[in-house]
Amino acid sequence: NGKHNNWSVGTDTGINWFYPGKNDEERLCFVTGVAALAWGLMEYNELVRVSVAHAGNDHRLGAQEAPPAIVSLYPGTGFEVHVDNIIQGGNLLDYVANKQKADPGCCAAEPIDTNVEDRNRTAPFPFCGNRFEFRAVGSSQNCAFPTTICNTIWAAGAAHISQYLESGMNLRDAVASTFNECRPVIFTGNGYSAEWPIEAAQRGLPNLNTTPLAIGGYRSEKCKQVLTAMGIFDGDEFEAFGETMYENYNSQLVVEVETMLAMVSQDICPALAKDMSIYKDAPQLAGERTSLYPQVISQASKLKSAMARLPEGLDAEAAYLCDVIKPEMMELRKLVDKAEGLMESGLYPYPTYEQILYSHHF
């Protein structure tokens, strides 16, 4: 699983940039703050994605109440309409943040207040009333780096708007120009749909759906420039961080492969042999076991041989582990899962899915 990084930015006078506000000053800050965030997400999309990139999160993004690897902004459908109105010449203050009432559908409870906008659970960056929620952070991650990146891209967006203002443009037009530049990153649809990756590509949003791809995006000159300009890294630190991400990814995958091979060799194979011995006097009852069990051994050998061809170089090794080794691991896991369903339950050397999921009923 993962965790959600609830994040907002405030002024030294107590104004929250991501709270719609109760007066015109606060409401102007809100619209401007969202524009800065949207611009930062569009301009430095790869940097946001790499902040949550690691081997474990590759299994999670795009499923299990986790957002897809495509980074987009969900400010709510009502605010999306407001953005389009601003681009077309509308007033910054036309957005009214009214909470709604949700009817529980029974007479035993009264209607309850809801958020200003719906919180889309398929979105990586949804609006949550007085903050945004970066929902892609992995469970094993320290939130420090994702939070640093959120602050960095927002500061870059604010600086972009400031450049417009310092050139003599008024705030309305500065915000409108900013929203117009980053409009493609605002998406309020279903992030799990099969159509979204296609539409995202048309919008110019990258789909860095593996850690090696994400690290490759991080190593761009654009990402280096903003991190060094903001004082987050110097040049050497930027390069070292990229190498560290590769090393962490490669080390974790290698450990997982070695562990999988050890489990098959030391525990699964002996269990398969014991299970087959039950049918030595009645081979006609063995069924699929005769063909399936040797496939487990064969696939384990194939995986071991593939690991022996691991290339040199951190980036090449990461790509090989991701594109070649992981599919072989998935195939081996599929065969062992099938064997688990055939084997005498007392012989299987690990807790079965039934025991893991339903042991509280036993």
Residue pairs with C-beta under 8 A, 6 or more apart in sequence:
1 60
1 64
1 139
2 57
2 60
2 66
2 135
2 136
2 137
2 138
2 139
3 137
3 138
3 139
3 141
3 143
4 133
4 134
4 135
4 137
5 133
5 134
5 135
5 137
5 143
5 146
5 147
5 150
6 128
6 131
6 132
6 133
6 134
7 131
7 132
7 133
7 134
7 147
7 150
8 16
8 17
8 18
8 19
8 130
8 131
8 132
9 16
9 17
9 18
9 33
9 151
9 154
10 16
10 17
11 17
11 29
15 21
15 25
15 26
15 29
16 26
16 130
16 131
17 29
17 30
17 32
17 33
17 36
18 30
18 33
18 34
18 37
18 127
18 130
18 131
18 132
19 26
19 30
19 129
19 130
20 26
20 27
20 30
20 95
20 97
20 116
21 27
21 29
21 30
24 93
27 92
27 93
27 95
28 92
28 93
28 171
31 82
31 86
31 92
31 93
31 95
31 175
32 92
32 161
32 171
32 175
33 154
33 158
34 75
34 79
34 127
35 157
35 161
35 175
35 178
35 179
35 182
36 154
36 157
36 158
36 160
36 161
36 178
37 73
37 125
37 132
37 153
37 154
37 157
38 73
38 75
38 83
38 157
38 178
38 179
38 182
38 185
38 186
39 156
39 157
39 160
39 161
39 178
39 181
39 182
40 152
40 153
40 154
40 155
40 156
40 157
41 48
41 71
41 72
41 73
41 125
41 153
41 182
41 185
42 181
42 182
42 184
42 185
43 153
43 156
43 157
43 160
43 182
43 222
44 149
44 152
44 153
44 156
44 222
44 223
44 226
45 71
45 185
45 205
45 206
46 206
46 208
46 214
46 217
46 218
46 220
46 222
46 223
47 149
47 152
47 153
47 217
47 218
47 223
47 226
47 227
48 71
48 149
48 150
48 153
49 69
49 71
49 206
49 208
49 214
49 217
50 208
50 214
50 215
50 217
50 218
50 223
50 245
51 145
51 146
51 148
51 149
51 150
52 61
52 134
52 136
52 137
52 138
52 141
52 146
53 208
53 211
53 214
53 215
53 218
53 245
54 138
54 140
54 141
54 211
54 245
54 248
54 249
54 252
55 211
55 248
55 249
55 252
55 253
55 256
56 138
56 139
56 140
56 252
57 136
57 138
57 141
57 211
58 209
58 210
58 211
58 322
60 66
60 138
61 67
61 68
61 69
61 136
61 209
62 68
62 69
62 192
62 209
63 192
65 121
66 135
66 136
67 122
67 123
67 124
67 125
67 135
67 136
67 191
68 122
68 124
68 191
68 192
68 196
68 197
68 207
68 209
69 136
69 207
69 208
69 209
69 214
70 124
70 191
70 196
70 197
70 200
70 205
70 206
70 207
71 124
71 125
71 136
71 185
71 205
72 123
72 124
72 125
72 185
72 186
72 187
72 191
72 200
72 205
73 123
73 125
73 185
73 186
73 187
74 120
74 123
74 125
74 126
74 127
74 186
74 187
74 188
75 83
75 117
75 127
75 186
75 188
76 116
76 117
76 118
76 126
76 127
76 188
77 117
77 118
77 188
78 95
78 116
78 117
79 95
79 117
79 127
80 186
80 188
82 90
82 94
82 95
83 179
83 183
83 186
84 183
85 94
86 92
86 172
86 175
86 176
86 179
87 176
87 179
87 180
87 183
89 176
91 172
92 171
92 172
92 175
97 116
98 116
99 113
99 114
99 115
99 116
100 113
100 114
101 111
101 112
101 113
101 114
102 111
102 112
102 113
102 114
103 111
104 110
104 111
104 112
115 128
115 129
116 127
116 129
117 127
117 129
119 126
119 127
119 128
119 133
120 126
120 188
120 191
121 135
122 190
122 191
122 192
123 135
123 187
123 188
123 191
124 134
124 135
124 136
124 191
125 132
125 133
125 134
125 135
126 132
126 133
126 135
134 146
134 150
136 146
137 143
137 146
148 232
152 226
152 227
152 230
152 232
153 226
155 230
156 226
156 230
157 178
160 178
161 174
161 175
161 178
164 173
164 174
164 177
164 178
165 171
165 174
169 177
184 203
184 204
184 205
185 203
185 205
187 196
187 200
187 203
189 196
189 199
190 196
197 207
200 207
201 207
206 217
208 214
208 216
208 217
210 322
211 245
211 249
211 318
211 322
212 246
212 249
212 315
212 318
212 319
212 322
215 242
215 245
215 246
215 249
215 315
215 318
216 315
217 223
218 242
218 245
219 242
224 235
224 238
227 233
227 238
228 234
228 235
228 238
233 241
243 314
246 314
246 315
246 317
246 318
247 314
249 318
249 321
250 314
250 317
250 318
250 321
253 321
253 322
253 325
253 326
254 307
254 321
256 329
257 303
257 307
257 325
257 329
260 303
260 329
260 332
260 333
261 300
261 303
261 304
263 350
264 296
264 297
264 300
264 332
264 336
265 300
267 349
267 350
268 296
268 336
268 339
268 349
269 296
269 297
270 349
271 343
271 347
271 348
271 349
272 289
272 293
272 296
272 339
272 343
274 347
275 289
275 293
275 342
275 343
275 344
275 347
276 286
276 289
276 290
276 293
278 344
279 285
279 286
279 289
283 290
287 342
288 338
288 342
289 339
289 342
292 335
292 338
292 339
292 342
293 339
295 335
296 332
296 335
296 336
296 339
299 328
299 331
299 332
299 335
300 332
302 328
303 325
303 328
303 329
303 332
306 324
306 325
306 328
307 325
310 317
310 320
310 321
311 317
311 320
340 348
340 352
340 353
345 352
351 359
355 362
